[in-house]
Amino acid sequence: MTNNQLINKTVLISGASVAGPALAYWLHRYGFTVTVVEQAPALREGGYKVDIRGAAIPVVERMGLLPTVRQAGTRMRGGAWVDESGKALATLGPDLIGLRAPGDEEVLRGDLSRILYDATKNGVEYLFGDSIVGLTPQADGVEVRFHRSAPRVFDLVIGADGLHSTVRGQTFGPEREFVRHTGMAACVVSVPNFLDLDRWELIHPTPGRVVQVYSTQHSTAKAQFIFAAPDALPERGDRAEQQRLVAEMFADASWETAELLRAMSDSPDFYFDSVSQVHLQRWSLDRVALVGDAAYCPSPLSGQGTSMALVGAYVLAGELKSALGDHRIAFDRYQEAMREYVDLNLTLGWNNATQMVAGSKRAIRAQTTMLRMLRHMPWKGLALRPIMKPLNHAANAIALADY
């Protein structure tokens, strides 16, 4: 296909994490002229572990990037639930602890972003350190006003800018209309590997809270704090107040929590947010569309956000190619192809987020006892089936077209 065949040729994508560069890859491959704008001054490195599973694996394979992604895999050896003294209460291997089926992969979010960026940087224009401040629909395009760059007109604009999407807010309405909080919050930070973890994860649960710390083959240690959130969370960007809240919520959590909290202030890649979902009836309006977390965030605890971003980018780009850039046809087909897949994963994500953290000591004992027994069951595959069935069903609930 050549550019002359396309009705709409120029596409602006907001966001350079996963969904944005993945969409840019496919659109550029199909002959579109693509620009990606990213608020951060450079590619965001680091981040937590993310899963690529189900329908997302053939998407990455069709990109020709699966060997590179597997090389960047975390290669975790497993992990253990520990009590306040560090004694292992239950130990599981990497597939059991991550609930991954054969062929699924786990990578650091920053490593995946780098792979996608490297695959697109020579054919896609990237505007780092800039952001969209205004979108004005026109008869044959969208006028975009940037924070730093001069205004430009694009045929199409795609928001791939996450849970707090600027494009969604400017086009579809305020965040409160679409974001649903699960009642949980999460914080992830890089910390010194003072526990000498080697591709190993430790999990310390207390009522209403979980502390996790792990190291991968490519990273220093990461600490994750998940907790039942108070009604009001600190403002976005108020790092000092966010850290104060995390320290307050885990002040009496025992084990190595105090040392992990002390390392939090020096972390180069501090992350904090509510554990929330995005629900929209429709992911497009005229010449603007959404993909990934901006459209259908299933929550960071779902295990499916990255896979949904990769699949959504593949489908959206493929439908635009098939419709020769006619957004009216392509956006409708994108909606139709993705709806069931998205709805199943939103349900899965809500259940995961609201059930991950045990609310009492009794619930924690029951959880760890089940996990301890599971490892020694010769029929553990049967025991896992009720847990894995909804995850596998949701992860594979889409038939990928060959665009």
TAPE-V782504 format. One record per residue. N is the residue number from 0. RES is the residue in three letters. OMEGA is omega in whole degrees, -180 to 180 (NA if undefined). BURIAL is # if it has 9 or more other ideal C-beta (glycine too) atoms within 8 Angstrom, else .. D_FIRST is the distance of its C-alpha to the first C-alpha in Angstrom with 2 decimals. Layout:
BEGIN
<<N:RES:OMEGA:BURIAL:D_FIRST> <N:RES:OMEGA:BURIAL:D_FIRST>>
END
This chain:
BEGIN
<<0:MET:176:.:0.00> <1:THR:-180:.:3.80> <2:ASN:-177:.:6.81> <3:ASN:180:.:8.29> <4:GLN:-174:.:6.82> <5:LEU:176:#:8.38> <6:ILE:177:.:12.10> <7:ASN:-172:#:13.18> <8:LYS:-172:#:11.79> <9:THR:-177:#:14.91> <10:VAL:172:#:16.40> <11:LEU:176:#:19.88> <12:ILE:176:#:21.05> <13:SER:178:#:24.82> <14:GLY:-176:#:26.11> <15:ALA:178:#:25.55> <16:SER:179:#:27.34> <17:VAL:-177:#:25.30> <18:ALA:-177:#:23.22> <19:GLY:178:#:21.93> <20:PRO:177:#:20.69> <21:ALA:177:#:19.36> <22:LEU:179:#:17.26> <23:ALA:179:#:16.24> <24:TYR:-176:#:15.18> <25:TRP:-179:#:12.74> <26:LEU:178:#:11.41> <27:HIS:179:#:11.02> <28:ARG:-178:.:9.32> <29:TYR:174:#:6.63> <30:GLY:178:#:6.42> <31:PHE:174:#:9.67> <32:THR:-167:.:12.79> <33:VAL:172:#:15.46> <34:THR:176:#:19.24> <35:VAL:177:#:21.76> <36:VAL:-177:#:25.37> <37:GLU:-177:#:28.18> <38:GLN:-179:.:31.85> <39:ALA:-178:#:33.21> <40:PRO:179:.:33.80> <41:ALA:178:.:32.03> <42:LEU:-179:#:30.33> <43:ARG:180:#:32.77> <44:GLU:175:.:34.34> <45:GLY:-178:#:36.68> <46:GLY:-175:#:36.86> <47:TYR:178:#:37.92> <48:LYS:175:#:36.83> <49:VAL:-179:#:33.91> <50:ASP:169:#:32.94> <51:ILE:-174:#:29.65> <52:ARG:174:#:30.35> <53:GLY:-176:#:29.33> <54:ALA:-180:#:25.74> <55:ALA:-180:#:24.88> <56:ILE:177:#:25.57> <57:PRO:175:.:22.69> <58:VAL:180:#:20.36> <59:VAL:178:#:21.67> <60:GLU:179:#:21.53> <61:ARG:175:.:17.81> <62:MET:-175:#:17.43> <63:GLY:-174:.:19.52> <64:LEU:-175:#:22.23> <65:LEU:177:#:24.88> <66:PRO:179:.:27.11> <67:THR:179:.:27.19> <68:VAL:180:#:28.02> <69:ARG:177:.:30.71> <70:GLN:180:.:32.16> <71:ALA:-178:#:32.50> <72:GLY:-177:#:34.14> <73:THR:-179:#:37.49> <74:ARG:178:.:39.28> <75:MET:180:#:41.97> <76:ARG:-180:.:45.06> <77:GLY:-179:#:46.26> <78:GLY:-177:#:48.55> <79:ALA:168:#:51.75> <80:TRP:-175:#:53.29> <81:VAL:177:#:56.33> <82:ASP:-174:.:59.45> <83:GLU:179:.:61.12> <84:SER:-177:.:62.61> <85:GLY:178:.:59.38> <86:LYS:-179:.:60.49> <87:ALA:176:.:57.68> <88:LEU:178:#:57.88> <89:ALA:-179:#:54.95> <90:THR:-178:#:52.61> <91:LEU:175:#:49.24> <92:GLY:-172:.:46.66> <93:PRO:-178:#:43.10> <94:ASP:180:#:41.49> <95:LEU:-176:#:44.33> <96:ILE:179:#:44.53> <97:GLY:-178:#:40.79> <98:LEU:-179:#:40.55> <99:ARG:175:#:37.60> <100:ALA:177:#:36.66> <101:PRO:-180:.:35.92> <102:GLY:177:.:32.53> <103:ASP:-178:#:32.43> <104:GLU:177:#:32.40> <105:GLU:179:#:34.13> <106:VAL:170:#:33.28> <107:LEU:-178:#:34.41> <108:ARG:-180:#:32.21> <109:GLY:178:#:32.23> <110:ASP:178:#:31.17> <111:LEU:177:#:28.14> <112:SER:180:#:27.22> <113:ARG:179:#:27.61> <114:ILE:-180:#:25.39> <115:LEU:178:#:22.53> <116:TYR:180:#:23.18> <117:ASP:-180:.:23.32> <118:ALA:-175:#:19.93> <119:THR:-168:#:18.36> <120:LYS:-178:.:20.81> <121:ASN:-179:.:19.20> <122:GLY:-177:.:15.90> <123:VAL:177:#:17.33> <124:GLU:177:.:20.21> <125:TYR:176:#:23.27> <126:LEU:178:#:26.25> <127:PHE:179:#:29.18> <128:GLY:-179:#:32.54> <129:ASP:-178:#:31.24> <130:SER:179:#:30.85> <131:ILE:177:#:30.06> <132:VAL:179:.:33.21> <133:GLY:177:.:32.00> <134:LEU:-180:#:29.23> <135:THR:179:.:29.60> <136:PRO:174:.:27.45> <137:GLN:-177:.:26.53> <138:ALA:-175:.:25.33> <139:ASP:179:.:21.79> <140:GLY:179:#:21.70> <141:VAL:173:#:24.06> <142:GLU:-177:#:26.46> <143:VAL:173:#:27.10> <144:ARG:-177:#:30.40> <145:PHE:177:#:30.81> <146:HIS:-176:.:34.06> <147:ARG:-175:.:33.65> <148:SER:177:#:30.60> <149:ALA:179:.:30.48> <150:PRO:178:.:29.00> <151:ARG:176:#:25.33> <152:VAL:178:#:23.21> <153:PHE:177:#:20.05> <154:ASP:-178:#:17.94> <155:LEU:175:#:18.56> <156:VAL:-180:#:21.16> <157:ILE:175:#:21.43> <158:GLY:175:#:24.83> <159:ALA:-169:#:24.88> <160:ASP:163:#:28.33> <161:GLY:-176:#:30.60> <162:LEU:-177:#:33.74> <163:HIS:-173:.:34.89> <164:SER:174:#:31.57> <165:THR:-180:#:31.89> <166:VAL:178:#:28.92> <167:ARG:-179:#:30.51> <168:GLY:-177:#:33.85> <169:GLN:-175:.:32.74> <170:THR:-172:#:30.71> <171:PHE:179:#:32.29> <172:GLY:-176:.:35.84> <173:PRO:-176:.:38.31> <174:GLU:-176:.:37.99> <175:ARG:-180:.:41.15> <176:GLU:-172:.:39.52> <177:PHE:-176:#:36.96> <178:VAL:179:#:38.38> <179:ARG:-178:.:40.90> <180:HIS:179:.:43.19> <181:THR:-176:#:44.38> <182:GLY:179:.:47.61> <183:MET:173:#:46.69> <184:ALA:-178:#:45.74> <185:ALA:177:#:44.40> <186:CYS:178:#:44.79> <187:VAL:-179:#:43.29> <188:VAL:169:#:44.60> <189:SER:-178:#:44.72> <190:VAL:174:#:48.30> <191:PRO:-179:.:50.28> <192:ASN:-176:#:50.40> <193:PHE:176:.:54.16> <194:LEU:178:.:54.16> <195:ASP:179:.:52.71> <196:LEU:179:#:49.99> <197:ASP:-177:.:47.90> <198:ARG:-176:#:44.78> <199:TRP:-178:#:47.13> <200:GLU:175:#:47.32> <201:LEU:-176:#:50.50> <202:ILE:-180:#:50.80> <203:HIS:180:#:53.88> <204:PRO:168:#:54.18> <205:THR:-175:#:56.80> <206:PRO:178:#:57.17> <207:GLY:-176:.:54.30> <208:ARG:173:#:52.78> <209:VAL:172:#:50.96> <210:VAL:176:#:50.75> <211:GLN:173:#:48.32> <212:VAL:-178:#:48.03> <213:TYR:169:#:45.92> <214:SER:179:#:44.55> <215:THR:-179:#:41.48> <216:GLN:-175:.:40.81> <217:HIS:-172:.:38.98> <218:SER:165:#:41.02> <219:THR:-177:.:44.44> <220:ALA:175:#:45.95> <221:LYS:175:#:44.51> <222:ALA:180:#:46.79> <223:GLN:179:#:45.76> <224:PHE:179:#:48.09> <225:ILE:-175:#:47.51> <226:PHE:174:#:50.09> <227:ALA:-170:#:51.05> <228:ALA:171:#:50.30> <229:PRO:-177:.:52.85> <230:ASP:-178:.:52.20> <231:ALA:177:.:51.23> <232:LEU:178:.:49.04> <233:PRO:178:#:49.01> <234:GLU:175:.:46.66> <235:ARG:180:.:43.23> <236:GLY:179:.:43.55> <237:ASP:-174:.:47.33> <238:ARG:-179:.:47.32> <239:ALA:-179:.:51.11> <240:GLU:177:#:51.77> <241:GLN:178:#:49.20> <242:GLN:177:#:50.87> <243:ARG:180:#:54.25> <244:LEU:179:#:53.29> <245:VAL:179:#:51.97> <246:ALA:180:#:55.18> <247:GLU:-177:.:57.27> <248:MET:-177:#:55.62> <249:PHE:-174:#:56.09> <250:ALA:-177:.:59.40> <251:ASP:-172:.:61.36> <252:ALA:176:#:58.71> <253:SER:-175:.:60.63> <254:TRP:-179:#:59.29> <255:GLU:-172:#:57.36> <256:THR:-178:#:55.98> <257:ALA:179:.:58.12> <258:GLU:178:.:56.85> <259:LEU:178:#:53.21> <260:LEU:179:#:53.90> <261:ARG:-179:.:55.54> <262:ALA:-173:#:52.43> <263:MET:-174:#:50.23> <264:SER:-178:.:51.09> <265:ASP:-176:.:49.86> <266:SER:179:#:46.52> <267:PRO:-175:.:43.58> <268:ASP:-180:#:41.08> <269:PHE:177:#:43.12> <270:TYR:177:#:41.36> <271:PHE:176:#:43.09> <272:ASP:170:#:42.02> <273:SER:173:#:42.97> <274:VAL:-170:#:41.57> <275:SER:175:#:39.71> <276:GLN:174:#:37.01> <277:VAL:179:#:34.62> <278:HIS:173:.:34.65> <279:LEU:175:#:32.61> <280:GLN:-178:.:32.26> <281:ARG:-174:.:28.83> <282:TRP:178:#:26.36> <283:SER:176:#:24.78> <284:LEU:-177:.:26.29> <285:ASP:-176:.:24.43> <286:ARG:-179:#:21.71> <287:VAL:178:#:23.17> <288:ALA:-180:#:22.78> <289:LEU:178:#:24.44> <290:VAL:179:#:23.67> <291:GLY:-176:#:26.06> <292:ASP:179:#:29.70> <293:ALA:-177:#:29.19> <294:ALA:-170:#:28.40> <295:TYR:178:#:30.31> <296:CYS:-180:#:32.36> <297:PRO:-178:#:34.49> <298:SER:-179:#:36.93> <299:PRO:-178:.:37.18> <300:LEU:-177:#:39.62> <301:SER:-173:#:37.37> <302:GLY:-174:#:35.72> <303:GLN:-176:#:32.42> <304:GLY:-179:#:31.07> <305:THR:179:#:28.85> <306:SER:179:#:27.49> <307:MET:178:#:26.80> <308:ALA:-179:#:24.93> <309:LEU:180:#:22.65> <310:VAL:180:#:22.10> <311:GLY:179:#:21.66> <312:ALA:179:#:19.00> <313:TYR:-178:#:17.03> <314:VAL:-179:#:17.51> <315:LEU:180:#:16.92> <316:ALA:-180:#:13.56> <317:GLY:179:#:12.55> <318:GLU:175:#:13.91> <319:LEU:176:#:12.20> <320:LYS:-177:#:8.74> <321:SER:-179:#:10.37> <322:ALA:-180:#:11.92> <323:LEU:177:.:9.04> <324:GLY:178:#:11.34> <325:ASP:-173:#:14.46> <326:HIS:-179:#:16.95> <327:ARG:178:.:19.66> <328:ILE:-174:#:18.04> <329:ALA:-178:#:16.43> <330:PHE:176:#:19.71> <331:ASP:-180:.:21.79> <332:ARG:175:#:19.93> <333:TYR:179:#:20.13> <334:GLN:-177:#:23.81> <335:GLU:-177:.:24.41> <336:ALA:-172:#:22.82> <337:MET:-167:#:24.67> <338:ARG:-178:.:28.01> <339:GLU:178:.:30.13> <340:TYR:180:#:28.95> <341:VAL:-177:#:29.78> <342:ASP:179:.:33.10> <343:LEU:-179:#:34.30> <344:ASN:174:#:33.57> <345:LEU:177:#:35.30> <346:THR:178:#:38.33> <347:LEU:-178:#:38.31> <348:GLY:179:#:38.04> <349:TRP:180:#:40.93> <350:ASN:180:#:43.12> <351:ASN:-176:#:42.44> <352:ALA:-176:#:43.13> <353:THR:-179:#:46.31> <354:GLN:-174:.:47.71> <355:MET:-175:#:46.98> <356:VAL:179:#:50.06> <357:ALA:-174:.:53.40> <358:GLY:-177:.:55.83> <359:SER:177:.:59.12> <360:LYS:179:.:60.83> <361:ARG:179:.:61.34> <362:ALA:178:#:57.64> <363:ILE:179:#:56.90> <364:ARG:179:.:59.48> <365:ALA:-180:.:58.01> <366:GLN:-177:#:54.49> <367:THR:177:#:55.55> <368:THR:178:#:57.83> <369:MET:-179:.:55.02> <370:LEU:180:#:52.78> <371:ARG:180:#:55.66> <372:MET:-174:.:56.36> <373:LEU:-176:#:52.75> <374:ARG:-174:#:52.48> <375:HIS:-179:.:55.45> <376:MET:177:.:54.58> <377:PRO:-180:.:53.74> <378:TRP:-175:.:51.88> <379:LYS:177:#:50.02> <380:GLY:177:.:46.77> <381:LEU:-179:.:48.47> <382:ALA:-179:#:49.81> <383:LEU:-172:#:46.41> <384:ARG:179:.:44.77> <385:PRO:179:.:45.73> <386:ILE:-175:.:44.25> <387:MET:-174:#:41.06> <388:LYS:179:.:40.33> <389:PRO:179:#:39.13> <390:LEU:180:#:37.13> <391:ASN:180:#:35.41> <392:HIS:-179:#:34.85> <393:ALA:-177:#:33.28> <394:ALA:-177:#:31.14> <395:ASN:-172:.:29.64> <396:ALA:176:#:29.64> <397:ILE:175:#:25.98> <398:ALA:-176:.:23.95> <399:LEU:175:#:20.57> <400:ALA:176:.:17.70> <401:ASP:-175:.:15.25> <402:TYR:NA:#:11.95>>
END
